[in-house]
């Protein structure tokens, strides 16, 4: 299992252990390229953009249809450690699933510190309920990357969700509270306890695939490994999907590509 014991790390060391951008050379250029590709995707693909699910400015989703009647829906939640990025910067991730016959929604949410983590996490179930009512998919797969992987894992308890694909997520918030990331999050003891997916495994749920790049930081690998082991240990369906050769950022290419491993995983989950 990757990584050592985070409890023995001081704040600076633990902060580096979760600093994905600092660990990957060229990560800023990768994300800039993704934003450009996403803007081009929205220009080329008519979608139902900025559909509201609440009153907040960021409480919106973009829905892209593949053109096939009765298509399953992949609902994707963006990352950025709960405090940066937006749904528009990830539109290109719809390319792969759309090409393979899935409808795709990109969910936005209010960022910290404008919202507390408690309020932020409550927005995702509201978005999924609205998506289920608006799009009426026969099957809904919730997915997300990084912070979005955390939010997707929490959403597995939602009645609207049939399956999940959590990518490079954080499933225990306790280490995060001891990093520089908490300067914006202001996590409380109660939030760590209530909003860590590993502490609230559902009694029953659809299948969950936990994916991560094998070249990610050890702490990110450990988070996925420990969470999936706990999930499987309770008898819940799902699998662990390490992606050799990928880091925290290049893993996203696995959904942009129609033949990517994450696109294939989404298809399997959508098929039931």
QUIKAUR-V347576 format. One record per residue. N is the residue number from 1. SS is DSSP state (2 for helix, 1 for strand, 0 for the rest). PHI is phi as a letter, one per 20 degrees, with the letter a starting at -180 (999 if undefined). D_FIRST is the distance of its C-alpha to the first C-alpha in Angstrom with 1 decimal. Layout:
BEGIN
<<N,SS,PHI,D_FIRST> <N,SS,PHI,D_FIRST>>
END
This chain:
BEGIN
<<1,0,999,0.0> <2,0,f,3.8> <3,0,n,6.7> <4,0,d,8.7> <5,0,e,11.0> <6,2,f,13.2> <7,2,f,16.0> <8,2,e,16.8> <9,0,e,17.5> <10,0,f,21.1> <11,2,f,22.3> <12,2,f,22.7> <13,2,f,19.2> <14,2,f,17.6> <15,2,f,20.1> <16,2,f,19.0> <17,2,f,15.4> <18,0,d,16.7> <19,0,e,19.6> <20,2,f,18.9> <21,2,f,22.6> <22,2,f,22.6> <23,2,e,19.5> <24,0,d,21.1> <25,0,f,24.5> <26,0,n,26.9> <27,2,f,25.2> <28,2,f,28.6> <29,2,f,30.5> <30,2,f,28.1> <31,2,f,28.7> <32,2,f,32.4> <33,2,f,32.6> <34,2,f,30.9> <35,2,f,33.5> <36,2,f,36.3> <37,2,f,35.2> <38,2,f,35.0> <39,2,f,38.5> <40,2,f,39.8> <41,2,f,38.2> <42,2,f,40.0> <43,2,f,43.2> <44,2,e,43.0> <45,0,c,41.9> <46,0,f,43.9> <47,0,c,41.8> <48,1,e,42.5> <49,1,e,41.4> <50,1,l,41.0> <51,1,f,41.6> <52,1,f,41.6> <53,0,c,39.7> <54,0,a,40.7> <55,0,e,43.0> <56,0,f,40.6> <57,0,g,40.9> <58,0,e,37.3> <59,0,e,37.4> <60,1,b,38.0> <61,1,c,36.5> <62,1,d,37.4> <63,1,d,37.9> <64,1,d,38.2> <65,0,d,39.6> <66,0,e,39.1> <67,0,n,42.6> <68,0,d,41.8> <69,0,f,43.3> <70,0,m,41.0> <71,0,f,37.8> <72,0,f,34.5> <73,1,d,33.3> <74,1,d,30.0> <75,1,d,29.9> <76,1,d,27.8> <77,1,d,26.9> <78,0,f,26.6> <79,0,d,24.2> <80,0,p,25.1> <81,0,l,23.4> <82,0,m,26.2> <83,0,c,28.8> <84,0,b,29.6> <85,0,m,30.4> <86,0,b,32.3> <87,2,f,32.5> <88,2,f,34.9> <89,2,f,32.5> <90,2,c,30.3> <91,2,g,33.2> <92,2,f,32.3> <93,2,f,29.2> <94,2,f,31.9> <95,2,g,33.0> <96,2,f,30.7> <97,2,f,30.9> <98,2,f,34.7> <99,2,f,35.3> <100,0,d,33.7> <101,0,n,35.8> <102,0,d,34.0> <103,1,f,35.5> <104,1,c,33.4> <105,1,d,33.7> <106,1,d,32.3> <107,1,e,32.1> <108,0,e,33.1> <109,0,b,32.7> <110,0,f,34.0> <111,0,e,31.9> <112,0,f,31.2> <113,0,e,33.1> <114,0,g,35.9> <115,0,d,34.2> <116,0,f,32.2> <117,2,f,28.8> <118,2,f,30.4> <119,2,f,33.1> <120,2,g,30.9> <121,2,f,28.7> <122,2,f,31.9> <123,2,f,33.1> <124,2,f,30.7> <125,2,g,32.0> <126,2,f,35.5> <127,2,f,34.7> <128,2,f,33.4> <129,2,f,36.4> <130,2,f,38.7> <131,2,f,37.1> <132,2,f,37.4> <133,2,f,41.1> <134,2,f,41.9> <135,2,e,40.3> <136,0,l,40.4> <137,0,f,37.6> <138,0,f,37.3> <139,0,b,33.5> <140,1,d,31.5> <141,1,d,27.9> <142,1,e,26.4> <143,1,b,24.0> <144,1,a,23.0> <145,1,c,21.0> <146,0,m,19.3> <147,2,g,21.5> <148,2,f,23.0> <149,2,f,19.7> <150,2,f,19.9> <151,2,f,23.5> <152,2,f,23.1> <153,2,f,20.7> <154,2,f,23.3> <155,2,f,26.0> <156,2,f,24.7> <157,2,e,26.9> <158,0,f,30.0> <159,0,f,32.6> <160,0,f,33.1> <161,0,e,29.6> <162,0,e,29.1> <163,1,a,25.6> <164,1,b,23.0> <165,1,c,20.9> <166,1,e,18.6> <167,1,d,17.6> <168,0,l,15.3> <169,0,e,16.1> <170,0,d,15.8> <171,0,d,15.7> <172,0,c,16.0> <173,0,e,18.9> <174,2,g,18.7> <175,2,f,17.0> <176,2,f,19.5> <177,2,f,22.4> <178,0,e,21.8> <179,0,d,21.8> <180,0,f,24.9> <181,0,g,24.3> <182,2,f,25.8> <183,2,g,29.1> <184,2,d,29.9> <185,2,e,28.0> <186,0,l,29.5> <187,0,f,27.0> <188,0,d,28.4> <189,2,g,26.9> <190,2,f,28.3> <191,2,f,26.7> <192,2,g,23.2> <193,2,f,23.8> <194,2,e,25.6> <195,2,d,23.8> <196,0,e,20.1> <197,2,g,19.4> <198,2,f,16.7> <199,2,e,19.7> <200,0,c,22.1> <201,0,f,20.9> <202,0,f,24.2> <203,0,f,26.0> <204,0,b,26.4> <205,0,a,25.6> <206,0,f,25.6> <207,0,f,22.7> <208,1,c,20.0> <209,1,e,17.9> <210,1,d,15.0> <211,1,d,14.8> <212,1,a,13.4> <213,1,f,14.0> <214,0,f,11.5> <215,0,e,13.4> <216,0,f,13.0> <217,0,g,12.3> <218,2,g,8.8> <219,2,f,10.0> <220,2,f,11.2> <221,2,f,8.2> <222,2,f,6.5> <223,2,g,9.9> <224,2,f,10.2> <225,2,f,7.3> <226,2,f,8.4> <227,2,f,11.9> <228,2,f,12.1> <229,2,f,11.0> <230,2,f,13.6> <231,2,g,16.1> <232,2,f,15.9> <233,2,f,16.1> <234,0,e,19.4> <235,0,n,20.7> <236,0,f,20.9> <237,0,f,21.0> <238,1,q,18.7> <239,1,b,15.9> <240,1,d,12.8> <241,1,c,14.1> <242,1,f,12.2> <243,1,d,15.1> <244,0,g,15.1> <245,0,n,17.3> <246,0,d,17.5> <247,0,d,17.0> <248,0,f,17.6> <249,0,d,21.2> <250,2,f,21.7> <251,2,g,19.7> <252,2,f,23.0> <253,2,f,24.9> <254,2,f,23.3> <255,2,d,25.4> <256,2,f,28.5> <257,0,f,28.9> <258,0,g,30.5> <259,0,d,28.5> <260,0,f,25.2> <261,2,f,22.0> <262,2,f,22.2> <263,2,f,25.9> <264,2,f,25.3> <265,2,f,22.8> <266,2,f,25.4> <267,2,f,28.1> <268,2,f,26.4> <269,2,f,25.9> <270,2,f,29.5> <271,2,f,30.8> <272,0,n,29.6>>
END
